[in-house]
Amino acid sequence: MELNAGRPVANEHDPVAEAAVAAGLGTRRASYLPVAPGWRRYRRMVIVTAVGWAALLGSVAGGFVVGEIFAGVFAVMFSGRLLWDLVRLRYFEERNRGSRLELFQRGFVVAFRGEVRAFRYDTTSVLQNIVRHNGYGTTIGITYAYTCTDVTGAKVVVRSGFERPEEWGPAIQQAVTDAQLPSAAFAIDAGQRLDFGDLWMTSGLVGSGAVSVAWSEIEEIRVRDGLVSLRVAGQWRALTTTPVRYVPNFFVFLALAQDLRRRNISG
């Protein structure tokens, strides 16, 4: 299931609030409305198309002129693209009507196309995929996608169709880390092994598959080229070839890894 955005509609009851109560999420902290369709960016295209059609009709009425004919051909081509884009925008606006994202004390709720999904920070698994789109040496856009596990165990993709994803995305990641880090640290101290997708860790080692490194040997942990990398004896090495976007609750893993590295160095 993929969640995008639409405009909220007023209901006699609030299904988002009801889902939050049922999941025990506590008080509401923030609410994010859908991103409005970008109708304004098509204004120039509409004007250019109208001018082209006017030139074509003028050419037909007053005798064909080469320049006006070219303008007319251009207008016809633009019309097809414009119509397609406007129909698409209208379709997505109607399809996603009623969507919204709300953050609560102990989780968050997403409403989409009549479905409402609740997520608890202390139990959800989050995969983060943030992609920067570059052109001519500059960032021209950023897309956000968070694959989260809801209270029923279903995976839901929450995309950047809601306003300010650069705000609610980190807020969710931080809340998940705050909720799950204490129990993860307790499990490690109790001698358990924790798995984060392809990565695993114990109180003495961190590894992937059969490859492992002692915490006492690690000088630094960092994400390099989208991979978890360790600096051992002055040399950087990737712990796994799996990108961090496929590591569930990566921020919990990273916070715990930093703590274990510091403890082993000081110990």
Secondary structure, DSSP 8 states (H G I E B T S, - for coil): -EE--------SS-HHHHHHHHHT--SEEEEE-B----GGGGHHHHHHHHHHHHHHHHHHHH---HHHHHHHHHHHHHHHHHHHHHHHHHHHHHHTTT-EEEEESSEEEEEETTEEEEEETTT--EEEEEEEEEETTEEEEEEEEEEEE-TTS-EEEEETTBS-HHHHHHHHHHHHHHHHHHHHHHHHHTT--EEETTEEE-SSEEEETTEEEEGGGEEEEEEETTEEEEEETTEEEES-SS-GGGSTTHHHHHHHHHHHHHHHHH-
